Structures are given as C-alpha cells and as structure tokens.
Amino acid sequence: MPETHESPDTPVTPVDTVTVRAATFADDLALGALDRDTWSPLSAVTPPPEPPYGPYFDERHFPEDVLVAEEDGRLLGYVRLVPPTPLACNAHVLQINGFAVAEEARGRGIGRTLVRAACAEVLRRGGRRITLRVLCHNTPARALYEAEGFAVEGVLPQEFFLRGEYLDDVLMGRALTD
C-alpha cells in the first residue's frame, strides 16, 4: 500500500536537483533499505521487516517495474508499477504497487514528482489508466493522490484486520487519456 506524508497544501521546495529514472539491479540494496526504513502501520498490511532481509528484486519484483528518484547519486524514493491482472484485456492499466519517500526527503515534492512520473510512464507504455490501493486511514497519501487527479473508485469495507482494528481498502484510479 502506498504511503506518503506530503500534504497537497504544503508548500514544497523545488525538486530541480532530483532526477527520476528507471531502476536497475544495482539499486537493489538501496531500495531494500528504503523499503525497510519507510515501513509504517499507515500503509503496511504486512508485519515490520526483520532480518535476514532478502533482495528487493525477486521473482515478483523487477527493475523495469520501478522508477526511482535520486539526488547526487542517493536514492530518495521510488514508485513501482505493475499490471493489476495478467489479462490482455486489462493491459491498458497499470497499478501503483509500491511507493516510498525517504523520511529526510519528505515535504520537498518528491512524492508528487514520483506520482507524475508514474502517470507519464503509464502513457509511455501505451496505457490509459493508473490505479492504486491505499488503506483508509492513510489520509496524507489519499490527499496527495486526490490532488494529482485520482478519485476513489471503490471501497472494500473492513478488508484488513491490522493491529486490532478493521480497516477499509480504498481503491483509487484516474484516466490518463480522454
């Protein structure tokens, strides 16, 4: 589940020094560390990661699915895009299935930059829609996505029982073409 701590109303520092690029296998350790460092009950449906840590890239996660934001060679965030199903009739849709911004880089617009880069990447790949799932209590992420044109398209009530509480799974999406 994607998480962010950026508010759409918060002024952001320009991110002119940040570049977004496709991930490579060389990013494996940095992505794994970022994923572990940004684990939060706001977004995670799995327990906190514990050693021994496996690789970030595996049989389900590939470099070509990930865009990374970096500055001066340091990885500050990522967004992972995957097909929501293996069906050919659904190939025009990609789903955000991983999103993180390093804590020390939050509030600079990097999350917004990654969301916009994800939308551009979907279009580059010939897609027409982008979707995501977010926990109902992750209001910062939901606000960011709404500010970037995503709308709630469905709610799975009490889909998860986490830390003694039932939480809704909120499905959001946006069209990228008319």
C-alpha positions as CSV (number, residue, x, y, z in Angstrom):
1,M,0.0,0.0,0.0
2,P,1.4,3.4,-0.9
3,E,2.3,5.8,1.8
4,T,3.2,9.5,1.8
5,H,3.5,12.2,4.4
6,E,3.2,15.1,1.9
7,S,0.1,17.2,2.1
8,P,-1.2,18.7,-1.2
9,D,-1.5,22.0,0.6
10,T,2.1,22.1,1.9
11,P,4.4,24.3,0.0
12,V,7.2,22.3,-1.5
13,T,10.8,23.1,-2.2
14,P,11.5,22.7,-5.9
15,V,13.0,19.4,-6.8
16,D,15.2,20.6,-9.7
17,T,18.1,18.6,-8.3
18,V,16.1,15.4,-8.2
19,T,16.0,13.1,-11.2
20,V,13.6,10.2,-11.8
21,R,14.9,7.2,-13.7
22,A,14.2,3.6,-14.3
23,A,15.7,1.3,-11.6
24,T,18.5,-1.1,-12.3
25,F,19.7,-4.2,-10.5
26,A,22.4,-2.0,-8.9
27,D,19.6,-0.3,-6.9
28,D,18.6,-3.5,-5.1
29,L,20.3,-2.8,-1.7
30,A,19.3,0.9,-1.6
31,L,15.6,0.0,-2.5
32,G,15.5,-2.7,0.1
33,A,16.9,-0.3,2.8
34,L,14.4,2.4,1.8
35,D,11.6,-0.1,1.9
36,R,12.5,-1.2,5.4
37,D,13.2,2.3,6.6
38,T,9.8,3.6,5.4
39,W,7.7,0.7,6.8
40,S,4.7,2.2,8.6
41,P,1.4,1.0,10.0
42,L,-0.2,3.7,7.9
43,S,0.5,1.8,4.8
44,A,1.7,-1.7,5.6
45,V,-0.5,-4.8,5.6
46,T,2.4,-7.0,6.5
47,P,4.5,-7.1,9.7
48,P,7.6,-4.9,10.0
49,P,10.5,-6.5,8.1
50,E,13.0,-8.5,10.2
51,P,16.4,-9.9,9.3
52,P,17.6,-11.7,7.4
53,Y,16.5,-9.4,4.6
54,G,16.0,-10.8,1.2
55,P,16.7,-8.9,-2.0
56,Y,14.3,-6.2,-3.2
57,F,14.2,-7.6,-6.7
58,D,12.9,-11.2,-6.9
59,E,10.6,-13.4,-9.0
60,R,7.7,-10.8,-8.5
61,H,9.6,-7.5,-8.4
62,F,11.7,-6.4,-11.4
63,P,13.8,-3.3,-12.1
64,E,11.7,-2.4,-15.1
65,D,8.7,-2.0,-12.8
66,V,10.3,0.6,-10.7
67,L,11.1,4.3,-11.1
68,V,13.5,5.9,-8.6
69,A,14.0,9.5,-7.5
70,E,17.6,10.3,-6.8
71,E,19.7,13.3,-5.9
72,D,23.5,13.3,-6.1
73,G,23.5,9.5,-6.5
74,R,21.4,9.0,-3.4
75,L,18.1,7.2,-3.7
76,L,15.3,9.3,-2.1
77,G,12.1,7.5,-3.2
78,Y,10.5,5.0,-5.6
79,V,7.3,4.0,-7.2
80,R,6.6,0.5,-8.5
81,L,4.1,0.0,-11.4
82,V,2.6,-3.4,-12.2
83,P,-0.3,-4.8,-14.2
84,P,-3.3,-5.3,-11.9
85,T,-4.0,-8.6,-13.6
86,P,-2.3,-10.9,-16.2
87,L,-5.2,-10.5,-18.6
88,A,-4.6,-9.0,-22.1
89,C,-7.9,-7.1,-21.9
90,N,-6.6,-5.3,-18.8
91,A,-3.1,-4.5,-20.3
92,H,-4.0,-0.8,-20.7
93,V,-4.0,-0.3,-16.9
94,L,-1.0,-0.2,-14.5
95,Q,-1.2,-0.1,-10.7
96,I,1.0,1.6,-8.2
97,N,2.1,-1.3,-6.1
98,G,4.8,0.2,-4.0
99,F,5.7,3.8,-3.1
100,A,8.1,5.3,-0.7
101,V,9.9,8.6,0.0
102,A,12.8,8.7,2.4
103,E,11.8,10.4,5.7
104,E,14.5,13.1,5.4
105,A,13.3,13.9,1.8
106,R,9.6,14.4,2.6
107,G,8.0,17.7,2.1
108,R,10.1,18.5,-1.0
109,G,7.6,17.4,-3.6
110,I,9.4,14.1,-4.3
111,G,6.2,12.1,-3.8
112,R,4.3,14.3,-6.2
113,T,7.1,14.1,-8.7
114,L,7.1,10.3,-8.5
115,V,3.3,10.1,-9.0
116,R,3.5,12.4,-12.0
117,A,6.4,10.3,-13.4
118,A,4.4,7.1,-12.8
119,C,1.5,8.6,-14.9
120,A,3.9,9.6,-17.6
121,E,5.4,6.1,-17.6
122,V,2.0,4.5,-18.0
123,L,1.3,6.7,-21.0
124,R,4.8,5.9,-22.4
125,R,3.9,2.2,-22.2
126,G,0.7,2.8,-24.1
127,G,-1.5,2.6,-21.0
128,R,-4.7,4.6,-20.5
129,R,-5.3,4.3,-16.7
130,I,-3.5,4.1,-13.4
131,T,-4.9,2.7,-10.2
132,L,-3.8,2.0,-6.7
133,R,-4.9,0.7,-3.3
134,V,-4.5,2.6,-0.1
135,L,-5.6,2.0,3.5
136,C,-8.5,4.2,4.6
137,H,-6.5,5.8,7.5
138,N,-3.6,6.9,5.3
139,T,-5.0,10.4,4.8
140,P,-1.8,12.0,3.7
141,A,-1.4,9.6,0.8
142,R,-5.1,9.8,-0.1
143,A,-4.8,13.6,-0.2
144,L,-1.7,13.5,-2.4
145,Y,-3.4,11.1,-4.9
146,E,-6.6,13.2,-4.9
147,A,-4.5,16.4,-5.6
148,E,-3.0,14.5,-8.6
149,G,-6.3,13.7,-10.1
150,F,-7.0,10.2,-8.6
151,A,-10.6,9.5,-7.4
152,V,-12.0,6.9,-5.1
153,E,-13.4,4.2,-7.3
154,G,-14.3,1.7,-4.7
155,V,-14.0,0.7,-1.1
156,L,-13.6,-2.8,0.3
157,P,-15.0,-2.3,3.8
158,Q,-13.1,-3.9,6.7
159,E,-10.8,-5.7,4.2
160,F,-7.9,-5.9,6.7
161,F,-7.7,-6.6,10.4
162,L,-4.5,-4.9,11.5
163,R,-3.2,-4.1,15.0
164,G,-6.7,-4.8,16.5
165,E,-8.6,-2.7,14.0
166,Y,-10.7,-3.4,10.9
167,L,-9.6,-1.1,8.0
168,D,-11.1,-0.4,4.6
169,D,-9.1,-0.9,1.5
170,V,-9.7,2.2,-0.7
171,L,-9.3,1.7,-4.5
172,M,-8.3,4.8,-6.4
173,G,-7.6,5.5,-10.0
174,R,-7.5,8.0,-12.8
175,A,-7.8,8.0,-16.6
176,L,-4.7,9.3,-18.4
177,T,-6.4,9.9,-21.8
178,D,-9.7,11.3,-22.8
